[in-house]
Amino acid sequence: MKTAWQEYNVKLQSTKALSDRLIISMIKERSHSRLSKVKRNYIIGFFYMSGWLIFGAAVLAGNPFDYKQSIEYLPVVIYCICLLVLILMMLRTYKAFEKVEFNVDSINKALKIIIDIYEKPNRFSEWTLRLLLFSATVLFPLSFLPRKVVRMGVFGGIAETLLAMAISAGILFTAYKLGAFKERQSAKFKEDLKELNELKSLSEELNN
C-alpha cells in the first residue's frame, strides 16, 4: 500500500512538473513573440524618423522655403539634431533588446532585463523629444513670421502664425489623449513576470 502511494505521489509530482514546464514554455513563447514585435516597431520607428531626418537635411541643403536669414534655419537645425539623437538612442535600445535570450531556464532573468531597459531613467531622451516637438510646433511656424508680417501686416502675420501653432498643438494633444506617447509593452512584460513568479511560488508551496 505504501509503495503504491509513493508511486502515485511520484506520478503526481511528474504530472505537475510537466504542467509547470508547459505553462513556463507558454509564457516564454508569449514574451518572446512580444519582444519580437517590439523590435519590429523599433525598426519601423528607425526608418520613419530617418525619413524625417533626410527631409530636414534636404531643407537645410536646398532651402525650399526660401529662407533669407541664417536664424530662420534654426528650427530645422534643432529638429534634425533632436532626430539624430533619438535615432541613436533607439539603435542603442534595439541592440540591448537583441542581446536578450529566451529559454525555459532563464525566462525570469530575460523579463527582468527587458523591464529594466524600459524603466531605466533617461531624462535626456525625454527632454530631447520635448525639444523636437517644440521646434516643430512653435519654432518652425515662427520662422515664417517675418515674411508674413511683410505680406499680411503685423496683425495678420501673427494671427496666421498662432493659428498654425494651435493646429499643431491640437494634433499633438489629440495624439497624447489617444495614447500615442504611452508605452504599453512594459506593463505586459511585468504581467508575464508576475505570472511566472506566482507559478514558481505555488510550485514551491506544493513541494514543501
ChimeraX attribute file (.defattr): number of C-alpha atoms within 10 A of each C-alpha:
attribute: neighborCount
match mode: 1-to-1
recipient: residues
	/A:1	6
	/A:2	7
	/A:3	8
	/A:4	9
	/A:5	10
	/A:6	11
	/A:7	12
	/A:8	12
	/A:9	12
	/A:10	12
	/A:11	12
	/A:12	12
	/A:13	14
	/A:14	12
	/A:15	12
	/A:16	14
	/A:17	13
	/A:18	12
	/A:19	12
	/A:20	17
	/A:21	14
	/A:22	13
	/A:23	15
	/A:24	22
	/A:25	16
	/A:26	13
	/A:27	19
	/A:28	23
	/A:29	16
	/A:30	14
	/A:31	21
	/A:32	20
	/A:33	12
	/A:34	15
	/A:35	20
	/A:36	14
	/A:37	13
	/A:38	15
	/A:39	17
	/A:40	13
	/A:41	12
	/A:42	17
	/A:43	15
	/A:44	12
	/A:45	14
	/A:46	18
	/A:47	12
	/A:48	12
	/A:49	17
	/A:50	16
	/A:51	12
	/A:52	15
	/A:53	20
	/A:54	12
	/A:55	14
	/A:56	20
	/A:57	16
	/A:58	12
	/A:59	17
	/A:60	17
	/A:61	9
	/A:62	10
	/A:63	12
	/A:64	9
	/A:65	12
	/A:66	10
	/A:67	15
	/A:68	10
	/A:69	9
	/A:70	7
	/A:71	10
	/A:72	19
	/A:73	18
	/A:74	16
	/A:75	22
	/A:76	22
	/A:77	17
	/A:78	20
	/A:79	24
	/A:80	23
	/A:81	16
	/A:82	22
	/A:83	21
	/A:84	16
	/A:85	14
	/A:86	20
	/A:87	20
	/A:88	13
	/A:89	13
	/A:90	17
	/A:91	14
	/A:92	12
	/A:93	15
	/A:94	18
	/A:95	12
	/A:96	13
	/A:97	18
	/A:98	12
	/A:99	10
	/A:100	15
	/A:101	13
	/A:102	17
	/A:103	14
	/A:104	14
	/A:105	12
	/A:106	11
	/A:107	23
	/A:108	18
	/A:109	14
	/A:110	21
	/A:111	25
	/A:112	14
	/A:113	17
	/A:114	19
	/A:115	17
	/A:116	12
	/A:117	14
	/A:118	16
	/A:119	10
	/A:120	9
	/A:121	10
	/A:122	9
	/A:123	9
	/A:124	11
	/A:125	15
	/A:126	12
	/A:127	12
	/A:128	18
	/A:129	17
	/A:130	13
	/A:131	16
	/A:132	21
	/A:133	17
	/A:134	17
	/A:135	21
	/A:136	19
	/A:137	21
	/A:138	18
	/A:139	21
	/A:140	21
	/A:141	18
	/A:142	20
	/A:143	20
	/A:144	18
	/A:145	21
	/A:146	15
	/A:147	13
	/A:148	19
	/A:149	17
	/A:150	11
	/A:151	11
	/A:152	15
	/A:153	13
	/A:154	13
	/A:155	11
	/A:156	15
	/A:157	20
	/A:158	18
	/A:159	16
	/A:160	17
	/A:161	20
	/A:162	16
	/A:163	13
	/A:164	17
	/A:165	20
	/A:166	14
	/A:167	12
	/A:168	17
	/A:169	17
	/A:170	13
	/A:171	13
	/A:172	16
	/A:173	13
	/A:174	12
	/A:175	13
	/A:176	12
	/A:177	11
	/A:178	10
	/A:179	11
	/A:180	11
	/A:181	10
	/A:182	10
	/A:183	9
	/A:184	9
	/A:185	16
	/A:186	15
	/A:187	12
	/A:188	13
	/A:189	22
	/A:190	15
	/A:191	14
	/A:192	19
	/A:193	21
	/A:194	13
	/A:195	15
	/A:196	20
	/A:197	13
	/A:198	12
	/A:199	15
	/A:200	14
	/A:201	12
	/A:202	12
	/A:203	14
	/A:204	10
	/A:205	9
	/A:206	10
	/A:207	8
	/A:208	5
